[in-house]
Amino acid sequence: MKRRSLILTAVAVPLLATPRLAQASLSPILSQAARLDPLRAIAVWKGDGAGGAELAAEGYHGFTPDSPTNIKSASKSVISALAGIAIDRGLLEGPDQPIAPLLRADLPADPDPRLGQVTLGNLLSMQAGLERQSGANYGRWVSSRNWVRTALHAPFTQDPGGRMQYSTASTHLVAAILTRVTGRPLLDVARDWLGPIPGFRITGWDRDPQGIYLGGNQMAMSTRSLLAFGATYARGGRAGGQQVIPQDWIAQSWQRRTASIFSGQGYGYGWFLGQMSGREVRYGWGYGGQMVYVFPATRGQPALAIAMTSDPDLPSARTGHRADLHRLADSLARAA
């Protein structure tokens, strides 16, 4: 299917626009977005004091904002949230905790000494140093009999803590750790810990041969569910009248740890860090164009969250679709 490019012009609105005016300003941008063939749905949330509300949601090409979509690597941000909650609950020590004792049963018989240096934070920031199991290596990795063991037996290509080596195996190791310290299937844990978020729901999630849910890929949810997750981050982790995600963990997750191999932008714990509409933005990105953007509140500017889902079977980086989505998010943020 041929991708059609999109050039958007943001609608000028007063800074303190009413929700009704903001909705009217978003409408023409959402209409133009229909020209993007891979796009499935968009949803926009705006903060209002301690609360907030959905401003707009639109579906495209036969999909709705409530249609489940494989959010691909945008789920890495969800894994990061679960890790932060586990730390807050005392199940994990913190991002500096070495992973080897937690995964001892799957370590090589004669491990590289550097395995003892890899920390939970290294996994979340894609700085483990192990040969990455994404890209050309992904198919071989998910065809193995034991994904955790295969990831830990991979050779080191650099020391832990070095440049980014984007690898879904890293977040899957986090999923394995969470499964072991909780003693429960990770889908049950996610539904329990993130369940207080109104509208959040994981509708499907693949597992490895040992039954561990795949950390950082093959997770299905609706665009509105992804928006609810992003809006929780935009509210400082609060949802449903309680602190769901620790606020200090959000701050740690949004601290630059390394630079993205894709864009040169910063990367924290499961979040890309950039600038958009003249303000800071943090975003999760999944293959095909599964996006969740969070604009933290600033003085004079409300918090915003935008979720977008696209065809998960089509690339988004080399086709320019991801760039179109960034432009679309920029226009929506300016209008909202």
N, C-alpha and C positions, 0 to 999 in steps of 0.2 A: 504494500500500500504506500502510495507516495505521500510524504509528509508535506503539508503546506505551512509555510512560515507565517509568523504572526508579528505584526508591528502595531504596538498599542500606544495610544496617547492618553495619559492619565487625565481625568476630569478634575479641574480645580474646585476645591470645596474649602469652606472655612475650617480651621484647625479643630474647633470644638463643634463639629457638625452633629446634628441630632441623628439618632439611628435611622429615622425615616429618610433624611437627606442623604446619609451615607449609603443606604440601600439603593436609592435612586441613582447615585453616582456610580455604583458598582454595576448596575444593570447593563449599560452599553459595553463595558469591558467583558462581562460574562457572555454577552451575545457574540462579540468578536471571537471569543475563545473557541467557539464552535468550529472555526476554520482549522483548528489543530486536530488532524485525523486520529492520532493515538489517544487523545484526551478522553477520559471517562467521566470525571466529576471534579467539582471544586466546591469547597466550603470555606467560609470566612467567619472568624470570631473577633469581637472587639471587647476589650476590657472596660469596665465601668466601675471605678472604685474597687471594692473588694470582690465584685462580681463580674458580670459580663454576659454577652449574649451572641448567638449566631446572627450575623448580619445578612448572609445570603448563602444559598447552596444551589448548585445547578448540575444537572446531568447531561451527558452528551452521547450521541451515537448509540442510543438504546440503553444506556446505563443511567442509574440514578445515584444521588449521594449516599443512598443506603444499600447499594449493590456491593457485595463483598468482592475485594480485589486482592491479589497477592501483592503485598507491599514490599516484597523483596528485602533489600538491605536497609530500608527505612526502619525495619524491625530491630536493627542494631541499637537504635535509640531506646527502644523498649527494654532490651537486655540491659542496657546501662542503668535504666531506672530501677530494674529489679535488683541489680547489684548494689545500688545505693540504699535501697530499702533493707536488703540483707545486712549491710554494714550497720545501719541504724538500729536494727533489731538484735545486734550482737552476734549474728551468725557468721559474720566475716569480720576480720580485724580492720580492714581499710585497704585503700588502693596500693599501699606499699607491701602488702602481705605476699610472700612468695607462694607460687602455685604448686610447686613440686610436692610438698607434704599433702596437699589436698587431692592430688591426682597420682599418688604414689603407685597405685596398682597398675597403672598404664604406662609408667616410665620405662624407657629402655633398660636392659640389664646392666649396661655399662654407659650411663648417660653422659652426654657432654656436660662438663661442669657448669656451663652457662645456663643450663636448665634450672639450676638452683638460684639463679639471679632473676629469672623472669617473675614479674609481679602481676597481680590482678590488674593494676593500672596499665601496665605494658600491654596486656591483652586488649583492654578497652580502647587504648589510643593507637592500636596497630603498630606497636613498637617492640613486639616480642623478639624479633631477630630471627625467628624460624622461617624457613622457606615458605612463602605464601601459598595457600591452597585455594586461591581464587584465580580468575582469568584462565589461562591455559591449563592450570593444574586442578581446576575445580572438578571436572568430570571424573578424573582418576581418583580424587579424594573421596567423593561421594559414592564411588563404586567399590571402595574398600570395605572390608568386613567390620572394621572398628574405626570409626572416624576420630575418636579421641586419641586412641593409640597411634594411628597414622599421623595425626598432627604433631604429637609429642616425639615421634620417631623421625620427623623431617630434619634435615640438616640445618644448621645455622648458616645464614648468609651474611650476618652482621651481628654485633653484640646487642644485647637487650638495651632498649632506651635510645636507639639510633633513629635513623630517618623512618618515615612511615613505610610500612609494607602491608598494604591493604589485604586482609585475609579473613574470609568468613570462618576459617578454622579457629582463629583467635577468639571470636565471640562465641563459637560453639564450645570451646573450652570453658568459657565463663558459664555457659548454660549447664555444662557437666558439673562444674563446681557448685552451682546453685542447686542442682538436683541432689547432689550428695549431702550438702550441709542442711538442706530442708528435709531430705528423706521423702520427698513427694514429687510426682510428675510436675514439670515446670509449667504446663498449661494450667493445672489446678492452682499452683502458686500465683501465677499471673492473674488469674480470675479472682483470687482471694485478695491479693495485695492491691491490685489496680481496680478491683470491682467497685469501690466507692465513687469512682469517676462516672458521673451520669453520662450515659451514651457510649461508654467504652465497652467493646466486646470483640474478642478474638473468635472468629468463626471457623478457623481451620489452621492446622500447623503440622508440618511434616516432622517425622522422627527418624533418628538414625537406627542402625540394626540393633542397638542395645536398648532402644526405646526412649532415648534422650531427645527431647524436642530440639530442633535445629536452631541453634543460637545465631540469629542474624540473617535468616532467609526463610522463604517458603512459609510465611505467616499471612493469613487472610483476615482482613477486616474491611469495614466500609470506610468511605471517605469521611463521613461524619464521626466515626469512631476514632479515626486518625486525628481529626480536628479536636475531639475531646481530649485526647492525649496531649496534643500541642498546647491547648488552652490551659491545661493543668500546669504545664511548665511556665506558661506566660503569667499565671497567677501565683508563681512562687511555690508551686507544688500542692496548693490547696484545691480541694474539690469535695463536693458533697458535705461541706461543713467540717472537714477535717484535713489535717496535714497528711497527704497521701505519699508524696515524694519529698524527702528531706530537703529543705531549702539550701542547706549548706552543700548537699550533694549536687544540686543544680549548679551552684556557683563553681564547684570543682569541675563538673562536667563541661562547663563553658570556658574553662581556662585553657589557653592555647598550650598544647603539649608537643605538637609537631606540625608539619605542613602537609597538606593534601598532595598526593602524587597526581591528582587529576587536575586541580585548579591552582595550586599554590596557596590556597586559603588555609587558615588555621584549622586544626582538628583537635578536639578535646577527648572526652570519654563518650564516643558514640555520636558526636555532633560535629558538623562542619561549622566554621565560624567565619562570618563575612560581613559585608556592608551592603545595604540596599535602601533605597529611598532616603539616603543621607543619614541612616541610623544603623545600629548594630542588628544583625540577624543571625540566628542560629538555626540550622536546618538539618533534617535527616533526608537522605536521598537513597532511593532504591532503583535498581535496574528498570529501564523502561520509562521512568519518569514518575516514580512514587515519591511525593514530596510532602514534608511537613515543615513549615516555616514558623519560627517564633521570633517576634519582635518584642523584646522586653520593654516595659514602660520606662519612659524617661520624663524629665521635667517638661511638662507641657504636651507630652505625647502619650496616648494610652497604649496599653499592651495590645498586641495583635497576634493572631494565629491564623495560618492559611494552610489548608490541606488540599492536595491534588493527587488524583490517581490516573494512571494511563494504562495502555495495553502492556502487560508485564512480559510479553514475548518479543517485543521490539526494542532495539537499543535506543538510548536517548542521548548519549554523549556525542558519538561521532556523527549522528544524523542532524544535530542541532536542536533536537526537541528539548533537551535540558535547558539550553540557552533560552529557548522560547518560553519555557516555564518560569525561568528566573525573571525575564522581562514581564511576564504576566503577573507574577507575584509583586514585582516592583510597582506596577500600575495599580494593582488592587490595594496595596499598602498606602500609596499616595491618595487614592480616592477614599479609602476608609478613614 
